[in-house]
Amino acid sequence: MKPQSERAIIQVAHVVRDLEKAIQAYSRVFEVGPWDVYTFAPPTLRESMYLGKPSDHTYRLAVTWVGGTQLELMQPLTGYSCYDDFLERKGEGLHHIKEKVDDCQLAIAEYAQKGISIIQSGKFAEDEFYYLDTESIVGIVIELGNNGKIPPPELRLP
Protein backbone atom coordinates (compact mmCIF):
# COMPACT_ATOMS: atom_id res chain seq x y z
CA MET A 1 0.00 0.00 0.00
CA LYS A 2 1.06 3.58 -0.44
CA PRO A 3 2.56 5.27 2.58
CA GLN A 4 -0.19 7.06 4.48
CA SER A 5 1.19 10.49 3.54
CA GLU A 6 0.60 9.65 -0.15
CA ARG A 7 -2.93 8.27 0.24
CA ALA A 8 -5.76 10.47 -0.95
CA ILE A 9 -9.30 10.30 0.42
CA ILE A 10 -11.13 12.43 -2.11
CA GLN A 11 -14.81 11.79 -1.44
CA VAL A 12 -17.41 11.38 1.28
CA ALA A 13 -20.67 9.80 0.10
CA HIS A 14 -24.15 9.57 1.56
CA VAL A 15 -26.98 7.32 0.41
CA VAL A 16 -30.36 9.05 0.22
CA ARG A 17 -33.91 8.16 -0.77
CA ASP A 18 -34.72 11.44 -2.57
CA LEU A 19 -31.81 13.09 -4.40
CA GLU A 20 -33.42 16.50 -5.02
CA LYS A 21 -34.62 16.78 -1.41
CA ALA A 22 -31.13 15.84 -0.16
CA ILE A 23 -29.48 18.39 -2.48
CA GLN A 24 -31.72 21.10 -1.05
CA ALA A 25 -30.98 20.08 2.55
CA TYR A 26 -27.20 19.76 2.12
CA SER A 27 -27.04 23.01 0.15
CA ARG A 28 -28.91 24.84 2.90
CA VAL A 29 -26.94 23.35 5.80
CA PHE A 30 -23.44 23.39 4.29
CA GLU A 31 -23.95 26.29 1.85
CA VAL A 32 -22.37 24.28 -0.96
CA GLY A 33 -23.11 23.78 -4.63
CA PRO A 34 -23.82 23.72 -7.44
CA TRP A 35 -24.30 19.95 -7.72
CA ASP A 36 -23.51 17.96 -10.86
CA VAL A 37 -26.17 15.29 -11.36
CA TYR A 38 -25.64 11.98 -13.18
CA THR A 39 -27.64 8.83 -13.81
CA PHE A 40 -25.49 5.72 -13.66
CA ALA A 41 -27.13 3.29 -16.08
CA PRO A 42 -26.14 1.35 -19.20
CA PRO A 43 -24.62 1.92 -21.64
CA THR A 44 -22.34 4.41 -19.86
CA LEU A 45 -22.43 2.26 -16.71
CA ARG A 46 -20.97 -1.14 -17.51
CA GLU A 47 -19.53 -4.24 -15.87
CA SER A 48 -21.70 -3.68 -12.77
CA MET A 49 -21.20 -6.35 -10.15
CA TYR A 50 -22.82 -6.85 -6.76
CA LEU A 51 -21.65 -9.59 -4.39
CA GLY A 52 -19.67 -11.26 -7.17
CA LYS A 53 -22.52 -11.44 -9.70
CA PRO A 54 -23.47 -9.22 -12.66
CA SER A 55 -26.01 -6.60 -11.59
CA ASP A 56 -28.46 -4.41 -13.45
CA HIS A 57 -28.88 -1.80 -10.71
CA THR A 58 -29.08 1.88 -11.65
CA TYR A 59 -28.81 4.99 -9.55
CA ARG A 60 -28.61 8.77 -9.61
CA LEU A 61 -25.96 10.77 -7.90
CA ALA A 62 -25.00 14.36 -7.32
CA VAL A 63 -21.55 15.70 -6.51
CA THR A 64 -20.12 19.01 -5.37
CA TRP A 65 -16.74 20.04 -4.02
CA VAL A 66 -16.16 21.21 -0.47
CA GLY A 67 -12.57 22.40 -0.44
CA GLY A 68 -10.52 19.48 -1.77
CA THR A 69 -13.14 16.85 -0.92
CA GLN A 70 -16.04 15.78 -3.09
CA LEU A 71 -19.40 15.38 -1.38
CA GLU A 72 -21.56 12.78 -3.11
CA LEU A 73 -25.24 11.96 -2.67
CA MET A 74 -26.53 8.68 -4.12
CA GLN A 75 -30.10 7.50 -4.72
CA PRO A 76 -30.72 3.92 -5.90
CA LEU A 77 -33.27 3.64 -8.73
CA THR A 78 -33.64 0.08 -10.03
CA GLY A 79 -32.23 -3.35 -9.26
CA TYR A 80 -30.52 -4.09 -5.95
CA SER A 81 -27.16 -2.76 -4.79
CA CYS A 82 -25.14 -2.03 -1.70
CA TYR A 83 -27.02 1.30 -1.54
CA ASP A 84 -30.38 -0.48 -1.20
CA ASP A 85 -28.90 -2.81 1.41
CA PHE A 86 -27.60 0.19 3.37
CA LEU A 87 -30.97 2.00 3.25
CA GLU A 88 -32.75 -1.12 4.52
CA ARG A 89 -30.31 -1.67 7.39
CA LYS A 90 -29.48 1.88 8.44
CA GLY A 91 -31.60 4.40 6.58
CA GLU A 92 -30.09 7.43 4.92
CA GLY A 93 -26.59 8.46 5.86
CA LEU A 94 -22.85 8.22 5.46
CA HIS A 95 -22.10 5.19 3.28
CA HIS A 96 -18.52 5.35 2.05
CA ILE A 97 -15.33 7.29 1.60
CA LYS A 98 -13.37 7.10 -1.64
CA GLU A 99 -9.67 6.56 -1.95
CA LYS A 100 -8.20 7.62 -5.29
CA VAL A 101 -5.68 5.09 -6.54
CA ASP A 102 -3.55 5.09 -9.67
CA ASP A 103 -3.77 1.32 -10.14
CA CYS A 104 -7.09 -0.16 -9.02
CA GLN A 105 -6.05 -3.76 -9.61
CA LEU A 106 -2.91 -3.37 -7.50
CA ALA A 107 -4.89 -1.73 -4.68
CA ILE A 108 -7.54 -4.50 -4.84
CA ALA A 109 -4.80 -7.13 -4.57
CA GLU A 110 -3.26 -5.33 -1.58
CA TYR A 111 -6.62 -5.19 0.22
CA ALA A 112 -7.26 -8.85 -0.67
CA GLN A 113 -4.03 -9.76 1.14
CA LYS A 114 -5.70 -8.30 4.24
CA GLY A 115 -8.77 -10.47 3.69
CA ILE A 116 -10.87 -7.59 2.34
CA SER A 117 -13.03 -8.36 -0.68
CA ILE A 118 -15.08 -6.35 -3.18
CA ILE A 119 -18.83 -6.08 -2.58
CA GLN A 120 -19.74 -3.92 -5.59
CA SER A 121 -17.96 -2.55 -8.65
CA GLY A 122 -18.47 -1.02 -12.05
CA LYS A 123 -17.17 1.28 -14.73
CA PHE A 124 -18.65 4.59 -15.86
CA ALA A 125 -16.99 6.00 -18.98
CA GLU A 126 -13.25 5.97 -18.04
CA ASP A 127 -13.93 5.83 -14.30
CA GLU A 128 -13.72 2.52 -12.47
CA PHE A 129 -14.82 1.96 -8.89
CA TYR A 130 -14.74 -0.82 -6.31
CA TYR A 131 -16.53 -0.90 -2.96
CA LEU A 132 -14.70 -2.90 -0.32
CA ASP A 133 -16.25 -5.01 2.42
CA THR A 134 -14.86 -2.89 5.26
CA GLU A 135 -17.99 -1.82 7.13
CA SER A 136 -17.57 -4.47 9.85
CA ILE A 137 -13.88 -3.54 10.23
CA VAL A 138 -13.83 0.27 10.20
CA GLY A 139 -17.54 1.11 10.36
CA ILE A 140 -17.77 2.36 6.78
CA VAL A 141 -17.39 1.09 3.23
CA ILE A 142 -14.20 2.13 1.45
CA GLU A 143 -14.40 2.81 -2.27
CA LEU A 144 -11.34 2.54 -4.51
CA GLY A 145 -11.37 4.44 -7.77
CA ASN A 146 -9.15 5.81 -10.48
CA ASN A 147 -11.14 9.05 -10.85
CA GLY A 148 -11.22 8.55 -14.63
CA LYS A 149 -12.81 10.96 -17.08
CA ILE A 150 -16.61 10.95 -17.16
CA PRO A 151 -19.11 12.75 -19.43
CA PRO A 152 -20.56 16.15 -18.54
CA PRO A 153 -23.41 16.07 -15.99
CA GLU A 154 -27.03 15.73 -17.09
CA LEU A 155 -27.89 18.82 -15.13
CA ARG A 156 -26.57 21.12 -12.48
CA LEU A 157 -28.59 22.00 -9.36
CA PRO A 158 -29.60 24.35 -7.90
Sequence and secondary structure as in RCSB ss.txt:
>XXXX:A:sequence
MKPQSERAIIQVAHVVRDLEKAIQAYSRVFEVGPWDVYTFAPPTLRESMYLGKPSDHTYRLAVTWVGGTQLELMQ
PLTGYSCYDDFLERKGEGLHHIKEKVDDCQLAIAEYAQKGISIIQSGKFAEDEFYYLDTESIVGIVIELGNNGKI
PPPELRLP
>XXXX:A:secstr
   GGG EEEEEEEE S HHHHHHHHHHHH    EEEEEE TTTEEEEEETTEE   EEEEEEEEETTEEEEEEE
EEES  HHHHHHHHH SEEEEEEEE S HHHHHHHHHTTT  EEEEEEETTEEEEEES HHHHSSEEEEE     
   SEEE 
